[in-house]
Amino acid sequence: MKKILNFAGVAIGVLTVVFGIIVLNMYTGRFPDGASFGADFYTYIYEATDIAASNIKDMGNIVRYGFGFILISMGLTEACIFLSRIFDKT
């Protein structure tokens, strides 16, 4: 019974790694491209909005990469722990 549970732990660890890879490859959304307008006020407002959108995109990437790497490291750690229990002779 212990061996079956240890193999299940390894499988769950591998699935966690797969989920981490999926999160790393997720699409983060569409953001506006550069544009210019005739009036200076509207150009400055647009630039501020564009910078805010870029910052939101960067935060999304930070969360995506962070969560993906956490899932991968948790899955690898879990798989190693259960693999060591499978091969433990005691």
VMD Tcl script that builds the backbone (N, CA, C; Angstrom):
set m [mol new atoms 270]
animate dup $m
set s [atomselect $m all]
$s set {name element resname resid chain x y z} {
  {N N MET 1 A 0.823 -1.197 0.000}
  {CA C MET 1 A 0.000 0.000 0.000}
  {C C MET 1 A 0.865 1.259 0.000}
  {N N LYS 2 A 1.954 1.233 0.786}
  {CA C LYS 2 A 2.834 2.399 0.826}
  {C C LYS 2 A 3.441 2.678 -0.538}
  {N N LYS 3 A 3.803 1.598 -1.239}
  {CA C LYS 3 A 4.430 1.765 -2.548}
  {C C LYS 3 A 3.453 2.415 -3.532}
  {N N ILE 4 A 2.197 2.031 -3.479}
  {CA C ILE 4 A 1.194 2.613 -4.369}
  {C C ILE 4 A 1.031 4.106 -4.085}
  {N N LEU 5 A 0.971 4.450 -2.794}
  {CA C LEU 5 A 0.848 5.858 -2.431}
  {C C LEU 5 A 2.092 6.649 -2.843}
  {N N ASN 6 A 3.260 6.039 -2.741}
  {CA C ASN 6 A 4.477 6.728 -3.165}
  {C C ASN 6 A 4.490 6.948 -4.677}
  {N N PHE 7 A 4.041 5.975 -5.448}
  {CA C PHE 7 A 3.946 6.162 -6.896}
  {C C PHE 7 A 2.914 7.243 -7.233}
  {N N ALA 8 A 1.815 7.278 -6.471}
  {CA C ALA 8 A 0.816 8.331 -6.680}
  {C C ALA 8 A 1.422 9.700 -6.374}
  {N N GLY 9 A 2.242 9.781 -5.345}
  {CA C GLY 9 A 2.918 11.039 -5.019}
  {C C GLY 9 A 3.847 11.486 -6.130}
  {N N VAL 10 A 4.565 10.542 -6.726}
  {CA C VAL 10 A 5.442 10.871 -7.853}
  {C C VAL 10 A 4.606 11.371 -9.025}
  {N N ALA 11 A 3.488 10.708 -9.305}
  {CA C ALA 11 A 2.621 11.119 -10.413}
  {C C ALA 11 A 2.066 12.524 -10.176}
  {N N ILE 12 A 1.660 12.810 -8.947}
  {CA C ILE 12 A 1.147 14.141 -8.630}
  {C C ILE 12 A 2.255 15.183 -8.773}
  {N N GLY 13 A 3.470 14.832 -8.368}
  {CA C GLY 13 A 4.596 15.747 -8.554}
  {C C GLY 13 A 4.850 16.046 -10.016}
  {N N VAL 14 A 4.773 15.025 -10.855}
  {CA C VAL 14 A 4.979 15.225 -12.290}
  {C C VAL 14 A 3.853 16.098 -12.861}
  {N N LEU 15 A 2.622 15.866 -12.425}
  {CA C LEU 15 A 1.500 16.692 -12.880}
  {C C LEU 15 A 1.684 18.150 -12.457}
  {N N THR 16 A 2.206 18.369 -11.258}
  {CA C THR 16 A 2.452 19.731 -10.802}
  {C C THR 16 A 3.487 20.416 -11.682}
  {N N VAL 17 A 4.517 19.689 -12.088}
  {CA C VAL 17 A 5.509 20.247 -13.000}
  {C C VAL 17 A 4.855 20.592 -14.336}
  {N N VAL 18 A 4.003 19.714 -14.833}
  {CA C VAL 18 A 3.309 19.975 -16.100}
  {C C VAL 18 A 2.431 21.217 -15.973}
  {N N PHE 19 A 1.708 21.351 -14.858}
  {CA C PHE 19 A 0.878 22.542 -14.657}
  {C C PHE 19 A 1.734 23.798 -14.613}
  {N N GLY 20 A 2.915 23.709 -13.992}
  {CA C GLY 20 A 3.824 24.855 -13.960}
  {C C GLY 20 A 4.272 25.256 -15.351}
  {N N ILE 21 A 4.567 24.279 -16.195}
  {CA C ILE 21 A 4.973 24.572 -17.572}
  {C C ILE 21 A 3.809 25.198 -18.343}
  {N N ILE 22 A 2.602 24.712 -18.101}
  {CA C ILE 22 A 1.423 25.290 -18.759}
  {C C ILE 22 A 1.239 26.747 -18.344}
  {N N VAL 23 A 1.411 27.035 -17.054}
  {CA C VAL 23 A 1.270 28.412 -16.574}
  {C C VAL 23 A 2.327 29.312 -17.213}
  {N N LEU 24 A 3.542 28.804 -17.372}
  {CA C LEU 24 A 4.595 29.611 -17.995}
  {C C LEU 24 A 4.274 29.940 -19.445}
  {N N ASN 25 A 3.522 29.104 -20.121}
  {CA C ASN 25 A 3.207 29.324 -21.529}
  {C C ASN 25 A 1.857 29.988 -21.750}
  {N N MET 26 A 1.202 30.444 -20.699}
  {CA C MET 26 A -0.110 31.064 -20.846}
  {C C MET 26 A -0.011 32.433 -21.508}
  {N N TYR 27 A -1.069 32.800 -22.205}
  {CA C TYR 27 A -1.166 34.098 -22.861}
  {C C TYR 27 A -1.556 35.148 -21.831}
  {N N THR 28 A -0.824 36.260 -21.774}
  {CA C THR 28 A -1.080 37.262 -20.736}
  {C C THR 28 A -2.008 38.377 -21.178}
  {N N GLY 29 A -2.413 38.402 -22.406}
  {CA C GLY 29 A -3.373 39.418 -22.832}
  {C C GLY 29 A -2.838 40.307 -23.932}
  {N N ARG 30 A -3.697 41.204 -24.414}
  {CA C ARG 30 A -3.348 42.118 -25.493}
  {C C ARG 30 A -3.249 43.520 -24.932}
  {N N PHE 31 A -2.231 44.247 -25.349}
  {CA C PHE 31 A -2.008 45.591 -24.858}
  {C C PHE 31 A -1.839 46.541 -26.034}
  {N N PRO 32 A -2.185 47.812 -25.853}
  {CA C PRO 32 A -2.177 48.746 -26.976}
  {C C PRO 32 A -0.775 49.027 -27.499}
  {N N ASP 33 A -0.709 49.291 -28.788}
  {CA C ASP 33 A 0.546 49.699 -29.415}
  {C C ASP 33 A 0.654 51.212 -29.357}
  {N N GLY 34 A 1.812 51.727 -29.756}
  {CA C GLY 34 A 2.039 53.168 -29.742}
  {C C GLY 34 A 1.207 53.891 -30.794}
  {N N ALA 35 A 0.808 55.127 -30.471}
  {CA C ALA 35 A 0.068 55.967 -31.409}
  {C C ALA 35 A 0.331 57.415 -31.037}
  {N N SER 36 A 0.060 58.321 -31.944}
  {CA C SER 36 A 0.227 59.745 -31.638}
  {C C SER 36 A -1.003 60.505 -32.103}
  {N N PHE 37 A -1.276 61.602 -31.403}
  {CA C PHE 37 A -2.438 62.426 -31.704}
  {C C PHE 37 A -1.973 63.853 -31.955}
  {N N GLY 38 A -2.879 64.666 -32.465}
  {CA C GLY 38 A -2.529 66.042 -32.816}
  {C C GLY 38 A -2.315 66.959 -31.629}
  {N N ALA 39 A -3.136 66.897 -30.620}
  {CA C ALA 39 A -3.021 67.815 -29.489}
  {C C ALA 39 A -2.044 67.261 -28.463}
  {N N ASP 40 A -1.261 68.140 -27.860}
  {CA C ASP 40 A -0.251 67.705 -26.892}
  {C C ASP 40 A -0.877 67.054 -25.664}
  {N N PHE 41 A -1.975 67.631 -25.169}
  {CA C PHE 41 A -2.605 67.082 -23.972}
  {C C PHE 41 A -3.005 65.632 -24.188}
  {N N TYR 42 A -3.632 65.359 -25.297}
  {CA C TYR 42 A -4.078 63.998 -25.566}
  {C C TYR 42 A -2.906 63.051 -25.787}
  {N N THR 43 A -1.828 63.561 -26.356}
  {CA C THR 43 A -0.630 62.738 -26.534}
  {C C THR 43 A -0.045 62.360 -25.178}
  {N N TYR 44 A 0.027 63.321 -24.263}
  {CA C TYR 44 A 0.563 63.024 -22.930}
  {C C TYR 44 A -0.339 62.058 -22.171}
  {N N ILE 45 A -1.636 62.251 -22.289}
  {CA C ILE 45 A -2.573 61.338 -21.628}
  {C C ILE 45 A -2.419 59.931 -22.198}
  {N N TYR 46 A -2.286 59.853 -23.502}
  {CA C TYR 46 A -2.122 58.545 -24.120}
  {C C TYR 46 A -0.822 57.889 -23.656}
  {N N GLU 47 A 0.260 58.655 -23.585}
  {CA C GLU 47 A 1.540 58.087 -23.138}
  {C C GLU 47 A 1.435 57.570 -21.710}
  {N N ALA 48 A 0.744 58.321 -20.846}
  {CA C ALA 48 A 0.568 57.869 -19.460}
  {C C ALA 48 A -0.249 56.580 -19.413}
  {N N THR 49 A -1.281 56.513 -20.223}
  {CA C THR 49 A -2.102 55.307 -20.270}
  {C C THR 49 A -1.310 54.129 -20.819}
  {N N ASP 50 A -0.495 54.396 -21.819}
  {CA C ASP 50 A 0.340 53.345 -22.412}
  {C C ASP 50 A 1.348 52.818 -21.395}
  {N N ILE 51 A 1.939 53.713 -20.621}
  {CA C ILE 51 A 2.893 53.287 -19.586}
  {C C ILE 51 A 2.178 52.464 -18.520}
  {N N ALA 52 A 0.975 52.887 -18.122}
  {CA C ALA 52 A 0.216 52.120 -17.123}
  {C C ALA 52 A -0.125 50.729 -17.654}
  {N N ALA 53 A -0.498 50.649 -18.921}
  {CA C ALA 53 A -0.797 49.340 -19.509}
  {C C ALA 53 A 0.442 48.464 -19.564}
  {N N SER 54 A 1.583 49.051 -19.866}
  {CA C SER 54 A 2.837 48.285 -19.884}
  {C C SER 54 A 3.183 47.775 -18.491}
  {N N ASN 55 A 2.946 48.608 -17.479}
  {CA C ASN 55 A 3.219 48.178 -16.106}
  {C C ASN 55 A 2.310 47.023 -15.701}
  {N N ILE 56 A 1.052 47.083 -16.098}
  {CA C ILE 56 A 0.126 45.991 -15.786}
  {C C ILE 56 A 0.571 44.719 -16.495}
  {N N LYS 57 A 1.014 44.850 -17.734}
  {CA C LYS 57 A 1.513 43.686 -18.465}
  {C C LYS 57 A 2.723 43.088 -17.761}
  {N N ASP 58 A 3.642 43.942 -17.307}
  {CA C ASP 58 A 4.824 43.446 -16.597}
  {C C ASP 58 A 4.440 42.735 -15.305}
  {N N MET 59 A 3.465 43.279 -14.575}
  {CA C MET 59 A 3.023 42.617 -13.341}
  {C C MET 59 A 2.399 41.263 -13.648}
  {N N GLY 60 A 1.646 41.187 -14.733}
  {CA C GLY 60 A 1.073 39.906 -15.139}
  {C C GLY 60 A 2.149 38.884 -15.460}
  {N N ASN 61 A 3.201 39.321 -16.126}
  {CA C ASN 61 A 4.307 38.412 -16.437}
  {C C ASN 61 A 5.029 37.964 -15.172}
  {N N ILE 62 A 5.207 38.876 -14.221}
  {CA C ILE 62 A 5.863 38.509 -12.959}
  {C C ILE 62 A 5.047 37.443 -12.232}
  {N N VAL 63 A 3.741 37.639 -12.168}
  {CA C VAL 63 A 2.871 36.652 -11.496}
  {C C VAL 63 A 2.903 35.330 -12.244}
  {N N ARG 64 A 2.829 35.392 -13.566}
  {CA C ARG 64 A 2.821 34.162 -14.372}
  {C C ARG 64 A 4.107 33.382 -14.175}
  {N N TYR 65 A 5.253 34.047 -14.327}
  {CA C TYR 65 A 6.527 33.349 -14.173}
  {C C TYR 65 A 6.727 32.872 -12.738}
  {N N GLY 66 A 6.382 33.716 -11.775}
  {CA C GLY 66 A 6.549 33.322 -10.377}
  {C C GLY 66 A 5.724 32.106 -10.022}
  {N N PHE 67 A 4.450 32.118 -10.386}
  {CA C PHE 67 A 3.578 30.994 -10.080}
  {C C PHE 67 A 4.004 29.743 -10.832}
  {N N GLY 68 A 4.421 29.903 -12.078}
  {CA C GLY 68 A 4.887 28.751 -12.856}
  {C C GLY 68 A 6.114 28.108 -12.247}
  {N N PHE 69 A 7.082 28.929 -11.853}
  {CA C PHE 69 A 8.298 28.373 -11.259}
  {C C PHE 69 A 8.032 27.767 -9.891}
  {N N ILE 70 A 7.113 28.337 -9.133}
  {CA C ILE 70 A 6.753 27.738 -7.836}
  {C C ILE 70 A 6.125 26.364 -8.052}
  {N N LEU 71 A 5.217 26.255 -9.029}
  {CA C LEU 71 A 4.606 24.956 -9.304}
  {C C LEU 71 A 5.642 23.930 -9.753}
  {N N ILE 72 A 6.555 24.344 -10.614}
  {CA C ILE 72 A 7.590 23.410 -11.082}
  {C C ILE 72 A 8.473 22.960 -9.931}
  {N N SER 73 A 8.916 23.895 -9.098}
  {CA C SER 73 A 9.794 23.498 -7.989}
  {C C SER 73 A 9.062 22.633 -6.971}
  {N N MET 74 A 7.794 22.931 -6.702}
  {CA C MET 74 A 7.027 22.084 -5.779}
  {C C MET 74 A 6.857 20.686 -6.349}
  {N N GLY 75 A 6.568 20.588 -7.636}
  {CA C GLY 75 A 6.389 19.282 -8.262}
  {C C GLY 75 A 7.664 18.468 -8.259}
  {N N LEU 76 A 8.793 19.111 -8.564}
  {CA C LEU 76 A 10.071 18.389 -8.544}
  {C C LEU 76 A 10.436 17.941 -7.137}
  {N N THR 77 A 10.195 18.804 -6.156}
  {CA C THR 77 A 10.479 18.428 -4.765}
  {C C THR 77 A 9.609 17.257 -4.336}
  {N N GLU 78 A 8.334 17.327 -4.669}
  {CA C GLU 78 A 7.414 16.247 -4.301}
  {C C GLU 78 A 7.809 14.936 -4.973}
  {N N ALA 79 A 8.146 14.987 -6.247}
  {CA C ALA 79 A 8.552 13.779 -6.957}
  {C C ALA 79 A 9.821 13.189 -6.345}
  {N N CYS 80 A 10.776 14.038 -5.984}
  {CA C CYS 80 A 12.015 13.537 -5.372}
  {C C CYS 80 A 11.754 12.899 -4.011}
  {N N ILE 81 A 10.885 13.507 -3.225}
  {CA C ILE 81 A 10.585 12.948 -1.906}
  {C C ILE 81 A 9.955 11.559 -2.046}
  {N N PHE 82 A 8.976 11.439 -2.923}
  {CA C PHE 82 A 8.315 10.151 -3.064}
  {C C PHE 82 A 9.200 9.121 -3.763}
  {N N LEU 83 A 10.058 9.561 -4.687}
  {CA C LEU 83 A 11.007 8.620 -5.287}
  {C C LEU 83 A 11.988 8.095 -4.249}
  {N N SER 84 A 12.437 8.964 -3.346}
  {CA C SER 84 A 13.350 8.491 -2.301}
  {C C SER 84 A 12.657 7.501 -1.375}
  {N N ARG 85 A 11.356 7.676 -1.141}
  {CA C ARG 85 A 10.621 6.731 -0.297}
  {C C ARG 85 A 10.437 5.387 -1.003}
  {N N ILE 86 A 10.313 5.417 -2.327}
  {CA C ILE 86 A 10.165 4.164 -3.079}
  {C C ILE 86 A 11.438 3.330 -2.980}
  {N N PHE 87 A 12.581 3.980 -3.109}
  {CA C PHE 87 A 13.848 3.273 -3.121}
  {C C PHE 87 A 14.476 3.116 -1.739}
  {N N ASP 88 A 13.784 3.576 -0.695}
  {CA C ASP 88 A 14.293 3.435 0.671}
  {C C ASP 88 A 14.127 1.987 1.117}
  {N N LYS 89 A 15.186 1.387 1.618}
  {CA C LYS 89 A 15.172 -0.030 1.990}
  {C C LYS 89 A 14.658 -0.276 3.410}
  {N N THR 90 A 14.516 0.787 4.224}
  {CA C THR 90 A 14.143 0.572 5.621}
  {C C THR 90 A 12.695 0.347 5.837}
}
mol reanalyze $m
mol bondsrecalc $m
mol representation Tube
mol addrep $m
